[in-house]
Every structure is written in C-alpha cells, then in structure tokens.
Amino acid sequence: MSDNFYDEVLIDHNLHPQHLHDLPGATCSHAGMNPSCGDEITLHLEMRGGIIADGSFTGIGCAISQASADIMLDLIIGRTPEEARKLAALFRKMIGGEITPEELEILEEAGALQNIARMPARVKCATLGWRTLEHLLETAD
Amino acid sequence: MQQNWKADFPVFAQFPDMVYLDSAATSQKPAAVIAAEAAYYREANANPLRGLYDLSVRATDAYENAREAVRGFIGAASAREIVFTRNATESLNLIAYSWGRSELHSGDEILVAISEHHSNMLPWQSLARETGAALHYLECDSSGVYTEEALRAALTPNTKIFAIAQISNVFGRISAIADFARICHENGTLIVCDGAQSVPHIPVNVQALDVDFLAFSGHKMFAPMGIGVLYGKEALLRKMPPFLYGGEMIEYVTREGAEYAELPHKFEAGTVNVGGAVGLHAAIDYVNAVGFAEIVRREDALTAFAVQEMRQIPHVTIIGGDDPAAHHGIVTFAVDGVHPHDIAAIFDSDSIAIRAGHHCAQPLHQHIGVSSTARMSLAFYNDEQDVEKFVDTLKTVRRRMGFER
C-alpha cells in the first residue's frame, strides 16, 4: 500500500467540506448512522421544482464517511431524485467491484473511493451518505 | 529485552514485517498451544465424560487436567469452582442468568463500574430490566480511577452485586480489587471481577483477591478461541441453578424433571470444548514457563517507553493520563482532527495493527466525552522495535491527513 492511504481528493473533501453545514431551507432531512463505529450524519435536501436545488450534511465521522458525503452532494445537487438514485446505484456497483470504466467516469470524484471495496470494514463508512440519501428519497416520495 | 519471544509464535514468521499491537482484542498463539490442540484431536479425541472406553477416558482426563491447571493458575481452592465456558462474555452472562435470575428481586440494586466492557454491562442491564432491580453505575475520574470512598458511597444496604474489571480494556489501569472485595463484603455485596485483561498479564489469585466470581477468556491469554473460564466460590455455585440444559449436566432424568450433576458439570451442558481446554492448559504451561516476572517486566517497560514517546508528540492525547505506570499494556489515544478509523487505516498501511472505535465501552466514552478512540495494546512478545515503528507512524498521522503541510 502507498505511503498515503488517502489520496488528495479525499483529504481535501475531509479537511474542507463544502457541504458540511446546516440548511435552513431544507424540505427534508434524514439521519443515518453506523452503529458499530459511531459515525452519524444527517442529510438535508431542499427540493424545488422537481430537482434537488440544494443539499448539506451535518454530523461527525471518519474521513471516508465525511469525504464521501461531501462528494455525493457535489454530484447530486441540481439533479432530479431519479438521477440521484441512479448515481447511488452506480456508487453501490463501484463498491461491489462491478463498475465499467465508462460508468466510473459518471461518478467523477466519487471514483476516489473505488478501492474501499478492498477494506470491508470501511465500506459502511463510504456508503453511509449514499444509504442515507436512498432512505431520504424513499421517504420523501 | 534481549529474548526474542516472537520466535515462539508462528504468525510472526508468516508476517515478519507486521507489528501486532492489538493483543487486548486477542493474543497471538504460541506453537506449543497450536500443537497441543492438534495433538488432542490426533491422539485423544472422543466425547468425554460419557464413553466407557479407553479413548473417551483419555479425552476426559485431558479435559479435567486442564481444569486442574486453571485451578492452580488462578489459585482457586477446588477444581469444582472452575467452569469452562466459551469466553469471558459467556461467563458473565452465566452469572447474570443463573445467579441473577434466582437471587435478585425488585428493590435490589446492581452496581456496575462505568468503564466496563459491554460484556460486563449488558448482562446486568438485561437482568435489571427482567427482575425490576435497579442498576447503578460507579463513576471513575478522567484517568479511570475508582476510589474506595466512591465505592463506599455508591453501596447501599440493597446492593447485591458489584461488577468491575481488574484491568480496564480502555485505560489499562489496575483497580484495587482486593480492597473493593473487602468493602463489598462488609456491605453484604458480592463482587464479580472481569479478568479478561488482567489474567493474561499479571498474577491473579482468586483467594487473595477474595472475589466471588472471576471471568476470563482463553483467547486473550495465548489459548485458542472458544474456551473461557468462570471461577465462582463453591458455596455460591452450589446454590445456583443451571444456565443451559442438556446432556452431560444431569444425574438422571424423569418425565417430570431431572437431578442435576455435581459442580462444575452442572454448568457445562452439551459436548464440551476439550480441544480448547487442552489448548488453554498448554497456554498456562507456556505462561508459567515464561514467568510472570518476565511478562510484567517486559510489558511495563514497553508501555512506559510508548507513553513517554507518545506524550511528546503534539496533538496526541492519551486517554487516562500521561503517567506510564497507570497503563498496563494498554494505551488508548486520540489525535486532534483525525477520526480513529482513519488513524487505524494509516497504521494499517504501515503494517501496524491497532484497534479503533469505542472498544465495546460506549457508556465510558460518553462519560469521558469522546465518541471513539484508537488503542494500542501490548503483550510480552512485542519488542522495542514494535513500539518505535508505532511511534514513527503516529508522528506522521496528521501530516498524512492533510494537516500542517
């Protein structure tokens, strides 16, 4: 393994998350947690005109869960819930090691988490934000 | 520090570059233990305690010799006081189910040390819920110290049992169990001691401590996984009903009921783990051959070295204070701005195994105000190079997470 387990993308999103803040205009929120490690985030979305107009997350967690949630919000803000669901499915596919190179490009910076599949203990951290998103979209429908 | 004890442990030959600092979670196994368990299955395996033939007698002897070895190891008065279980968790559950459900009633109180591992906390929570007994916690200070005054103040005429570990799996601090036992007994309170982190590392004598129950796991003391011990004073065990029902724990059975077997078989229903017990016997022989003088000397020296180095590293906080003498082979720590899971991942990328999380002690982490921590834990087979590598990596953690660039 390299000197640095975490690449620059993850480190940057962890140290300087764009979307770690409250969202006063949120129309829906959902809390997700990893009971085994104590990571917990709450995802906030502002739905307007059938799209995810804005989003944020609050809470605490490891670099993997924090960076993954931040990257996810970069990807889904401005998209429809349907598009967000498809991205979540693609992310799961990547974690499962079944993604094609073309699909990987769609995930943009989230591709930095591709190798997490090799660390089963951290998969839950990487998917925490995405799982919370899926629950939120389900209940918001 | 000259002797290379790692040579006794095949896993270190398999992974020569690995630094194993997670012995509080489970210890590595010496070749002597692995060989003893294998030899049992090759040479003496039969269902013990029932077969009327030579091989079964051998299996029975192997099992009962292991029990006698455990008795001697912890200084119990009689082998009838040694019950084999799967691990410390099962031993503690056995007490809560058997003693607890027959002796406790609404109005009684259970006292549990706040730093206990979940396995010495959840059985008591469950027992309190089912019997209507009240559950109270004994609080420690931020260094993990429990005082006699605090214990005296927490005991009431209704306190029936007090549960505490001899060595905390988070702080590594030794509690004064013999003093606590005396105070409990003056109050008519029983004391349950979790010895999972102490029995492998310091000499433990149940009669000197005068504890009513002691629980520990084989796998943390160089024995195989799946074998553990419950020590209980004979008078208490005798009164307790069985925990599990089945074969091997009865004298005779009728349509209406059964006459239960003598101690300790009353608590060992079903076919027992003879291979594990034989492995535990070999582990005890191994520990005795190395000697606690050597084990304690090495572990204390390595712990002191680690703490002295760690407290000089900026942004590193040792949970339970900077006094090396307070940590017995266990040093739990935090690094400012870095989640413990990320700390462990960085250590792993340098082939160093440490633990991260709440170490099965969530209420303690709430009590001391941190959500989770990282923990390095030693055994006598570790050496100075292991600690040096650990310290070298610890110094790089913040930089590798993007701080101070």
Interface residues (C-beta under 8 A of the other chain):
Chain A: M1 S2 D3 N4 F5 Y6 I11 D12 N14 L15 S36 C37 G38 D39 I60 G61 C62 A63 I64 M119 R122 C125
Chain B: V338 H339 P340 H341 D342 A345 I346 D348 S349 A356 G357 H358 Q362 S371 S372 R400 M401 G402 F403
